[in-house]
Structures are given as C-alpha cells and as structure tokens.
C-alpha cells in the first residue's frame, strides 16, 4: 500500500470485495471497525475479479477504485487494488502475502454477517481462520441467524465474548467476533439493479435500440443517439478546463468499457485553491449550458475534486495526489488486462490420410 512502511505496527482492518459499486454500507462497516475494534486504519482491497462472481455487469477495476476513493472520504480509510501487484486472487493468498510484506502489522479481516454462510465455498476457508482474526458485522436479514452457518459453528470455541472486540487485533488466530452494530441496508446488488445501463447498439450504424413500451401504439420506441451530446459535453468541459489554466488534461474514452459515463477527464491544478476554482467554474458552466444540477465532491480538501457531468466525469487533482492515485496508469493496466485475454486457437482437424492404392 503506498505510503505504508514495511515495519508498521498499525492495527489494520482489511475489507475485501468487488466494490461494484462501493456504497455507504462499506463505509459504515469501516467506521464501526475503527471504533469498535480500536483499529488505526481500514484498507479497502478492491478485487480485480471475485472468483465466486461472474464478470457480467462488472465495472472496470479503475472505475471501481476511483469511485471507492471518492466515497471513502476518510483519512483512516485507504483504497487500493493490491492484488494486481501481489499476483493473488483468493482471500487466503492475499492475507498471507500482506502478512509477509508487513510482518509487524496486526491485521483483522472485516466482513458482513451475510458472508458467514458463504465462507465454506471460499478456497482454504479453514486456513483463513488460522491466518487472520475475523470480525463479522450484522447486516439486515443476516444477524444472529448467520451464526448458525457451518463456518462459524466450526470455529465457535474461538469466538470472542461480547465486549471483547477491542482486543481482537491482538489475538493469535484463530479468533473471531460478531458485532451487532447498527444495521445499514445499502447493497451493491440492489444498487446495480436500479442503476441505468448504457444502451448497446445492435449493429454497425445503429442510432439506438428498440425496447418494449406498453404505452406506445406500435409497442416499441427508439432510444436517442447520445453520442453527439456527450461529445459536445466533452468539448465544453475541455474548454472550461483550458480557460482556467488546468494542466496535463487527459481524456479517457469509456465507451464500451463502462456503464457510468462516456468519457473520463483528468486534469491538474497547481494548488488546492486552483483545483477548487477549476471545479466550481466547470460546474457553473455546465449548469448554465442546461445540464442541470452537477454534483461536485472533494472541495473540502482540494486535493482531488470530482465533477460528475453525467456522460463526462472530470477528476481535478493537485500534482502530488494525481501522481499517487495514478488513474491513467490504472486504466492502462485495465486495457492491458483486456488485451491479454487468451484467444482460443482455431480447431484444426486431423489431416485425412491418403487412400492406399488398390
């Protein structure tokens, strides 16, 4: 993790997952863990791909990391995707690798209680209990009934008594606890279910797709082609950035890669004040151009401000945070990963044997 010394003795909670997308439930568990477990910080480990989940509807890794960093907004919550560098895929391997890198750190694995019944499907789940202390937080519909699942029953004698949670990070594993904290109903699955998806074209030159519409006399309607609108929005955003002397403007084309926007723009300001001013002017110009309410996040610090223009999302950094988070590099890694997917070789049949002459 960037900025963490190898000899750190911090008490660190590890919250792993797809974060597709990150939501307030993740933040709620993290804040509860900081308080109830007496942790120094919490690391969100954004997984490139959960082995137990399909990649259907999975946002690109850089998108998930960037959104998670914007939502975390806490000095003691770090967000990264260390499995890319560690070369690990399963939780047990990731925990072991982090323990080798930070041998003096005191790690605790954090999870929602809804994960407890699924643990038996994790590779090496028994070894995971032996590798790191585990804290399970109550979730709506998954509170005390989750404790009857196979995994918590198998390690029932290692469960800490109520009120002993603060010493969990110092315990020799196996050790785990259940925390009946305030319930948070946010769910990534529910968010994806209501989040609008970008329309897919049905062929070359298609300007929209046909979807059913019971209120239409023909039974179908056409979705408008928004490519020209998003291109115009991008031009307006770039013009605003250039007017305010933003530096190192980079445009990343997200069409076909992400469902949340057509373009991501990354730019720099020389100071916190300039970063905030660039963001505010951009939001005002987009609003004056008729794009309605424009959410702006991160103005409190001015290190990294996000302007959500809908089809165009703009990230404005100071130079140091921009180099640290390296969004451009993360998108480059994502594209390399896509390009590196193996292509099946064409199936070649056996050559026919020549018939022997009679």
CORSULVEN-V499430 format. One record per residue. PSI is psi in whole degrees, 0 to 359 (* if undefined). BURIAL is + if it has 16 or more other ideal C-beta (glycine too) atoms within 10 Angstrom, else -. D_CENTER is the distance of its C-alpha to the mean C-alpha in Angstrom with 2 decimals. Layout:
PSI:BURIAL:D_CENTER
PSI:BURIAL:D_CENTER
This chain:
129:+:15.86
134:-:17.34
1:-:20.18
117:+:20.67
149:-:24.20
336:-:24.93
20:-:27.53
144:+:25.45
21:-:26.70
154:+:23.93
115:+:22.93
127:+:19.18
136:+:16.99
117:+:14.28
104:+:11.51
158:+:9.83
177:+:7.85
330:+:5.76
55:+:3.81
71:+:5.41
171:+:5.64
145:+:5.56
177:+:9.37
336:-:12.57
321:+:13.12
317:+:10.62
321:+:12.46
313:+:15.71
320:+:15.55
315:+:14.79
321:-:17.72
319:+:19.90
317:+:19.33
320:+:20.32
310:-:23.39
331:+:24.48
1:+:23.93
50:-:25.09
156:+:22.15
326:-:21.95
168:+:18.18
135:+:14.93
126:+:12.33
116:+:8.71
98:+:8.49
118:+:5.31
133:+:7.58
320:+:8.75
120:-:10.43
124:+:11.55
338:-:15.36
3:-:16.22
150:-:14.25
152:-:15.21
5:-:13.25
123:-:14.92
7:-:12.84
122:+:9.63
154:+:8.09
148:+:8.53
312:+:6.46
326:+:7.56
315:+:6.67
320:+:2.91
315:+:4.21
316:+:7.02
320:+:6.33
320:+:5.22
323:+:8.33
323:+:10.31
327:+:10.01
312:+:10.76
56:-:13.99
134:-:15.89
343:-:17.85
14:-:17.42
120:+:13.65
141:+:12.19
127:+:8.64
178:+:8.72
68:+:8.67
340:+:12.32
337:+:12.92
319:+:13.43
326:-:16.33
337:+:17.46
26:-:17.81
161:+:16.88
326:-:15.43
150:+:16.65
316:+:16.05
315:+:19.73
321:+:19.74
315:+:16.79
316:+:18.58
319:+:21.84
317:+:20.69
324:+:19.37
326:-:22.64
321:-:24.64
325:-:23.04
73:+:23.48
339:-:26.54
353:-:27.52
154:+:24.24
102:+:24.14
148:+:20.92
130:+:20.11
128:+:17.62
141:+:16.15
159:+:15.65
152:+:16.63
338:+:20.14
345:+:19.14
336:+:17.97
315:+:21.50
340:+:23.21
348:-:20.74
327:+:21.19
345:-:24.31
354:-:22.40
141:+:20.36
123:-:22.03
40:-:24.26
325:+:23.38
320:-:26.75
330:-:26.17
317:+:22.87
326:+:25.00
348:-:27.38
332:+:24.86
142:+:23.07
148:+:23.79
136:+:21.62
125:+:21.08
128:+:20.49
140:+:20.03
141:+:21.77
151:+:19.98
124:-:21.92
352:-:24.08
63:+:23.11
247:+:25.11
328:-:28.31
331:-:28.63
338:+:25.64
348:+:27.84
357:-:30.21
166:+:27.87
315:-:29.04
308:+:26.75
329:+:27.52
323:-:31.17
330:-:31.42
30:+:30.48
323:-:32.12
351:-:34.53
6:+:31.81
133:+:30.30
146:+:30.94
157:-:33.13
136:-:32.02
356:-:32.09
10:-:31.44
328:+:27.64
341:-:28.07
6:-:29.55
316:+:26.89
335:+:25.31
355:-:28.86
147:+:29.74
126:-:30.43
154:+:28.40
137:+:28.73
137:+:28.09
164:+:25.88
158:+:26.02
131:+:25.19
107:+:24.43
66:-:25.64
178:+:23.84
134:-:23.57
141:-:21.72
125:+:18.65
2:-:18.41
141:+:14.92
132:-:13.37
323:+:10.39
316:-:13.23
321:-:15.48
316:-:13.27
328:-:12.87
329:-:16.61
352:-:17.66
129:-:15.35
139:-:17.70
150:-:17.26
142:-:18.81
140:-:22.26
137:-:23.10
152:-:26.46
0:-:29.08
173:-:30.88
134:-:31.98
2:-:33.14
134:-:31.75
351:-:31.23
179:-:29.53
160:-:29.29
127:-:31.52
155:-:30.20
146:-:32.40
108:-:33.73
338:-:36.31
355:-:37.65
141:-:38.58
333:-:42.08
352:-:40.99
2:-:38.19
156:-:35.59
166:-:34.22
136:-:32.60
137:-:29.27
152:-:29.93
116:-:28.89
6:+:26.44
320:-:26.22
323:-:29.07
317:-:27.61
327:+:24.28
319:-:26.39
322:-:28.59
320:+:25.74
317:+:24.44
320:-:28.04
318:+:28.39
316:+:25.27
319:+:26.50
318:-:29.97
317:+:28.86
317:+:27.00
323:-:30.08
325:-:32.41
16:+:30.79
34:-:30.97
147:+:27.25
158:-:27.02
54:-:25.27
126:-:23.89
133:-:21.59
127:-:20.71
122:+:18.07
117:-:18.97
358:+:16.14
128:-:18.71
354:-:18.22
335:+:14.75
151:+:12.71
354:-:13.74
345:+:13.01
164:+:15.48
329:+:18.21
144:+:18.02
131:+:16.03
133:+:18.57
131:+:18.36
168:+:21.46
149:+:23.04
154:+:25.54
339:-:27.98
168:-:27.68
318:-:25.75
318:-:28.43
321:+:28.17
313:+:24.37
318:+:24.83
317:+:27.89
316:+:26.28
315:+:23.50
317:+:26.13
320:+:28.49
314:+:25.93
319:+:25.04
317:-:28.82
322:+:29.67
321:+:27.15
317:-:28.55
333:-:32.09
2:-:31.43
19:-:30.78
10:+:27.00
204:-:27.12
131:-:24.89
109:+:22.29
137:-:19.52
126:+:19.35
143:-:17.07
8:+:17.78
341:+:21.56
320:-:22.45
325:-:21.88
7:+:22.14
321:+:20.15
114:+:17.27
132:+:17.87
129:+:15.94
113:+:18.34
98:+:17.08
15:+:19.95
260:+:18.65
346:+:19.16
120:+:18.85
129:+:16.19
127:+:17.67
125:+:16.36
122:+:19.41
159:+:19.57
157:+:22.36
318:-:23.05
309:-:22.10
327:+:18.52
317:+:18.05
325:-:19.33
312:-:17.23
331:+:13.76
55:-:15.13
321:+:12.95
318:-:15.87
323:-:15.90
321:+:12.30
326:+:13.21
319:-:16.43
321:+:14.96
316:+:13.07
324:-:16.44
321:-:18.34
321:-:16.47
316:-:17.37
333:-:20.85
358:-:21.30
133:-:21.08
141:-:24.55
128:-:27.02
133:-:29.55
146:-:33.01
142:-:35.64
126:-:37.73
123:-:41.15
165:-:44.01
141:-:46.91
141:-:49.70
138:-:52.69
140:-:55.70
138:-:58.80
137:-:61.52
141:-:64.44
141:-:67.61
*:-:69.92
